[in-house]
Amino acid sequence: MTNDINHIPGPAPQFLIGNALDFVGTPSHIRLYEYALAYGDIMRFWLFNQASILINDPALIEQVLVSDRDSYYKNSPRKAAEPVMGDSLFLSNGRDWEFKRHNHPFSATHINNYFEQILPIIRETTNSYLENLQPSSTPKSVEFFGELVKLSFRIFGLTILGSAMNSDYFEAFNTLMQEMNNRGGQQFLPYPLSLNPKFWLQRQQWNNFIEKQISQSQQHSSPKGIDLLSFVIQDTALSTTQLRDELSTTFTAGTRNVAEAVAAVLFLCAKNPAAMQKLESEITTFLEEHNNEFQQADVNLLKYLDLVVKEALRLYPAVPLFIREVLPGRTVTLGSYRIPERTQVFISSWSFHRNPKHWQNPDDFVPERFTNVPPSFHYFPFGAGPRQCIGMAFTLLCTKVMLINILSQYSLELEPGTNFDTTYFSGTIMPDKGFWIKLTKK
């Protein structure tokens, strides 16, 4: 069966290490993009003794994620993520995944009622944070991605757990994210090692805090606040540990994603003044027509904002790749190739979204391209199929509301030399050298 793998086009592997050196010094999503351009719809590479496939064809992506999904399971990045995310939906499979998906807080009945309730919190938190960051009409130089991560964390704390969550918890969160990133770089070791002696202590502090919030919510016969925990606590089928892991994973899988999406929109619009002017004009008119007050459904009226966010996530999907693995004991066929058990199958939104075979002028920022719905399995910044990101609606709501508030109250200019070259951190992308802007209150 290995011969089938070897017949798939790809770079020649080196003895023992395979093609692992290709990923040293080059972010994974960038290397996979180069592979896709060089080798086409399906290609093969080796990470030490692990056979890996990258698929770049929409029919093959549909096959793996939908029609033949039962032949695959999610096993990576288990070694990196499990010590941080616990036994959450993110790493589950089979019936366990079905139970957790069905009972996840974001699957709750009437979840849109929750989204409606938290919209003012997102707005108020964004306003107060930015007012504290930059209260002046004099331009201020800011590394804005880092600030957006802090802002997103505060929004998540208030809307998920009903807590502002002080700097100690933000430090613990960052320790968890760094640990997951470090372990991701050791995924081919039998037992990845913790490089931070504070990790286990801060993980315990983090888990204890969430369990405390759960316990307090359980003591109230009616919701104690406007947050996701309070919204679901009376009807959840999850155990305390399961609920803790799901709520915790909402932070580790979502906070930086929101910050990245907002930063990508701001960068692309700052580089394209006509788009920035059109977006700011739409937001200004929208707020005037709604007397600066709006509901969740009203956000859908901002058509150009929707196009801009979609295009930004095409060019800069926060999660640029994900992996499935062929089930033990199973052989699958992808294209004309028979693929043996335990082969890793990579799917990269980054490389697919930028592939000229599938997108016209793929490197250009053209929000209007989303006036028409893309063909199936051509656009998947949140994944696709039954395992599509369960927090997608929450992420998009936070992203859009934050952008409305930022662009209605502040103007920004890129600092000289600012670009959006990305690195790969803990499963997500981030600006490699920060996102430096001059921020001015209007």
N, C-alpha and C positions, 0 to 999 in steps of 0.2 A: 504493500500500500504506500510505502514511502516513495516508491518510484513515481507514483502519480504526483506527489508533491514536487518532486524534482523536475517533472516535465513542465511545470508552470513557470512562466518567465519570471526572472528576478535576478538580483545581483549574486555573484558567486560568493558563497560563504567561506569563511576562514576556519581552519581546524579548531575545534573546541568552542570557539566563541561565536561562530556563525557570522552574522552581520551586525553584531552588537556595537562595534566601533562606529558604525554609521550614525548612531544615536548619541555619541559622546560629543558634547559641545554644540549639538543641533537639537532644538526642541522637537519632540516626537511628531507633532502635527506638521511641522515644516518638512521633516524628512519623508513622511508619508505622502505629502503633496508632491515632492520631487519623484518619489517612486511611482505615483499615479501617472504623472506626465510621461515618465520614461517607459513604463511597462504596460499601461493600458487597463482594461476592464478588470482583470484579475492578475495579481502578482504574488510572488512568494518570497519570504525572507525568513531567516533563522535568528532567534535570540538565544544564543548558546545552543542547547539541544531542543529548544521549543520551536516546532514548526508553526509558522504564522502566515496567514493569507490576508491581503488587503483587497477588498472588492470595491469597484468604482463604477458599477453598472446598476441602474435603478431596478432592473428585474431581479438581479441577484440580491440586492439589498432587501427588496420586498420578500423574497424567498426566505432569507435568514430571519427577518424580523416578524413576518406574518405567516405566510402559507406553510412554511416548514419549521416554524419556531420551536416545535416540540422536539426537534432534533438537536437543539442547542440549549445551553444553560449559561448563566452568568457566574463566572468563577474569578474573573479578574476585574478589579484590583482587590481581591479579598484580603491578601496578606497586608496590603497597605491600609485598607479602609476598616477592616473588622475591629481592630483595637480602638478605633475612634467612633465608628458608626454603630458598633454593636450588631445585634441581630435584627437589623432594620429591613424594610422593604427593598432598599437599594441593592442588597446582596442576596435576597431570597430567591427561591426557585420553586416550581411545582405548586402543590396545594398550599404550601406555606406562603408563597408569594400571592396566590389568589386570595387567601384569607386576609393578608395584610393589606393588599390593594383595596379590597372591598371595604375594609374597616379603617383605612387610613383617615386621619382627620380631614384631609382635603377631598375625600370621597363622601363626606357627610351630606345627608339630605339638606337641601336648602343652603348649600355652601355660599350661594350668591348673596344670601342675607348677611352672612359674615363679611363678605367683601364690601358690601354696602356700608356696613357699620365701621369698618376700619379705614375707609377712604379719608375721612376727616383727620384721623390720627396720622396717616402718612403725610398729609398736607401740613398739619401743624408741626410735626416733628422735623420735616424738611425745612420749613420756614425758620423755626427756632434755631436749628443747627447752623443754617447759612447766615442768619443774623449774627450769631455769635462768631462765626468764622470771618465774615466780612461785612461789617456794618456801614462801610464807607463808600462814597462815590469816587474815592481815589483808588486807582488800580492796585491790586495786591497780588503778588506772585504766590501761587499755591500749587503744591503737588496734589492734584485733585483726585486722583484715583484712590490714594490712601484715605483722603477725607470721605470719599464716597463709600468706602468699605466701613468706616466708622459710622457714617449716617445709616447705611443699610442695616448694620448690626443693631443700632438703636431702634430702628423701625421694626426689625424682626423681634427684638425683645418685647416691645410694647404690644405688637399685634399677634404674636405667637404665644407668649407667656404672661403678658400683662405686667411686665417689669421693665424699667429703664435699663437695668443691668449695668452696674458700675464698671470702672476700668479694670478691676480685678477679674471680672468675667470676660471682658474683652481680651485681656492677656491670656486667660485660659483658653479661649477660643482660638487665638492665634497660635498658641502652643499645640493645640490639637491639629490645626491645619498644617503646621510645619512638620509635625510628626508624620502625618499621612503622606506628605510630600517626600520626606526622607525615606520612609519605608517603600514608597513607590520606586525609588532608585535602587532598592535592594530586593526587588520582587523575585529575582532568580536565586536568592539565597534560601536554604531550607527554612531558616528561622530569622527573619529580619530583626535587626537590633535597634533598640531605642537609643538615640544619640543624645537625648535630652533627659538628664536625671529628674527634671521637674515634671516630666510628662505624666507619670502615673499619679502623682499628687494632684496635679491640676485637672486631670481627667476625673479623679474622684470628687474634687471640688465642684466641677461642672455637673457631673451626674447627680450629686447630692442636692445641688440647687434646683435642678429640674424636678427631682423627686419631691422636694419640699413644696414647689409650686403645685404639683399634682395633688399632694396631700391636702394642701389648703383649699384647693378647688373642690375636692371630694367632700369637704365638710360643709359646703354650701348647697342648699336645696335648690337654689336658682343661680344662674351665672353671676359670678362675683365681678365680672368686668367684660370689656369688649376685646376679647382675644380668643385665639383658636382653642386654647386649652379650656377656657370657660365655655366655649361654644359646644364642645363635644363631650365634656367630662361626664355628664349624666347618662349618656346613651352609648358610650364606647364599649365595644366588645374586647378591647385590648387590655392586657394586664398592665399593671403599673410599669413594669420593666419594658414591655413592648411599646407602650405609649411614650415613655421616656426616650427610647431609642428613635422613635419616629419624629418626635419634636426636636430632639438634638440634631438629627440628620437634616431637618429643615434648615438649620443654621449652617451646617458644614457643607451642604449641597447647594445652598441658595444665596447666602449673603454676598459672597464675592461675585456670583453670577449677575446679580442685580447691579452691583457697582460697575462691573465690566460692560454691561449693556448700556448703561447711562453714559459711561465714559466714551464708548465707541460712537454713540450717536453724536455726542458733543464734539468729538474730534473730527468726524466726517463732515459735520455741518460747518465747523470752523474752517475746514479746508475748502468748503464749497459755499461761498457767501450767498449765492442765489438760493440755495436750499435753506440756509439758515434764515434768510429774510422771509422766505415763504412760510417756514415753520413758525417763526415768531409772530408773523402776521396772523396766521390761523389761530394760534393760541390766544393772542390779544383779542381778536374778534369773538372767539368762543367765550372767554371770561367776561367780556362786556355784555354779551347776550344772556349770560347766566348770572349776571350780577356777582361774579366771583364765587358763586356757589354752584356745585354740580354734583350729580349722582354717578354711580358706577356706569350705568347705561349711557350716560351723556358722553363719556370718554370715547365711545365708539363713533361719535360724530366728528371726531378729529381725524379725518381721512388721511391727510398728509402725514400727521404724526404716525399713524399706523404704517404707512408706506415706508417712512424713514426708519422706524424701529425694525421692520422686517428686513430692509436692505442692510442695516447695520449688523443684524444677526446673521445675515448671509455671509457678509465679509468677515465678521468677528464672532462666530458662535462661541459662547462662553465655554462649553464643553466640546472641544474640537474633534474628539474621537471616542469611540466606545468599542467594547470587545464582547464577542460571544465565543463560546468554546463548544466544539462538537462533543456530544455526550459520550461518556465511556461506553464502549461496546457498540457504538453506532458508526456507520459509514454514510456519508452524504455525497451528493453530486452537485457541484457548482460549475455551471457551464458544461464543459466536456470533461471535467476532471473529477475523479473520485477522491474524496478527502477523508482521511482516517480519523478515528476517535482522538479526542483531546487536542485537535488542531485549533489554534486560536484564529478567529476571523475578525479582522479589524474593519470597522466602518468609520470613515472620517468625513464629517460634515465640512471641515475646513478644506480638505482637498477636493471634495465633490463640488462644493459651492463655488470654487475658483477654477473649475475645469472648463476650458473653452469648448470641449465637446458637448457640454450640457448647458452652458450659460454664455450668452453673447457678451463680448467685452467684459469678462468676469471680474477684472480688477477695477473696473470703473464703479463709482458710486452713483447709481441710477435708481432712486426710490420708485420712479414711475414704472419700472419693470414689474412691480407687484400689483399694478392695476388689474392685470390678469392673473388668475391663480396658476402657479407653476404646475407642470405635470406631476403626477404621483411620484413620490420618492425622489424628487429633485431638490427638495428643501426640507431639512430636518434639523434645525438648531436645537430642538428639544428631544431628539430621537424620533422614533416613529413606531407605529404598531401598538399593541397592547401595553408595552412597557414604556411608552412615551412618558416623559417627565410628568409626574403627578402634580408638581408645583408650578406648572407652566402658567396657568391663569393668574396665580398669585404673583409670580415673577413679573409678568407683563403689566399687571395693575400697578405694582410698585414702581416699575421702570417708567411707565407713562406718566403717572402722577408726579413723580419726582421731576421729570423733565418739564412738565407743565409749570411747576413752581419755580424751577431754576430759570427757565428761559423767559418767564414773565417778569422776573424781578432782577435778573442779573444779565450782564453782557460779558462775554469772555473772548479772549484773544490768545492764541497759542504763543507760548514763549518761543523765541528763535531756536531752531533746531529740534523742536518737539516733534516726535513722530509716534507711531503706534506699533512699532515693532514689538512682537509678543514673545514671551517665554511661557513655558508650561509649568504650572505650579499646582500640585495636588489635584490633578485631573481637570484643571481649568486654565484658560489663558489669562495673562495679565500684561500690562505694558512693561517692557523689559527695563526701561530706564525711567519709569514714572510717567506721569501725565501732567506736564507743567503748563499752567495757563496763567494769564492775568485776569483776575476776577474783579468785576466792578458792579456795585449796586446801582441799578437804574434810578 
